[in-house]
Amino acid sequence: MRQFTGIISVVGGQAFLQINTTTGVTQALLLKGPGPKATFSLTSGEITSVQQIVLQKDGGQAVALAMPKPDPPRPSLKAHDPVPLKTPAITLSGTLLGGLQTVTSEKETLVAKVADDGNSVVVMLPDALTADPHVLQLSFMFKDNTVLSYNLAVSR
């Protein structure tokens, strides 16, 4: 199990958490909250490799804290310029789109094809959805139950 040992010190009225790692020392300012609580931050590189932090204040008893798992990356879609009336299909860029199951509009399920690299999706737009200027609301449903809401402007 990988663990870091943290030492809390007070310098000039501010509390610091010093974390000793095999690659060096990281220091994070502790932000005092109401009561005895405090928060600190780690870099993304540190947080992925840390399972536990051990804190000890001025020779007191050591306290081991388990690190919560970071949230897994989620699919995302980039904004797109408005599309003209009667646009038959649109290619949307994003990330982690490979798990896409369905795309729906307010009225129906749409045909969609995700690129092999998972970084874009082509969505077929029936004429009825792009016949008039408005904001088309799309829902992208993924295998992991993530739902992305996406607004696509249809303009003249």
Secondary structure as UniProt FT lines:
FT   STRAND          3..11
FT   TURN            12..13
FT   STRAND          14..21
FT   TURN            22..23
FT   STRAND          24..29
FT   STRAND          31..32
FT   TURN            35..36
FT   STRAND          38..39
FT   HELIX           44..49
FT   STRAND          52..57
FT   TURN            58..59
FT   STRAND          63..66
FT   STRAND          76..77
FT   STRAND          83..84
FT   TURN            85..86
FT   STRAND          89..95
FT   HELIX           97..99
FT   STRAND          100..104
FT   STRAND          109..110
FT   STRAND          112..114
FT   TURN            116..117
FT   STRAND          120..124
FT   HELIX           127..129
FT   STRAND          134..142
FT   TURN            143..144
FT   STRAND          147..155
//
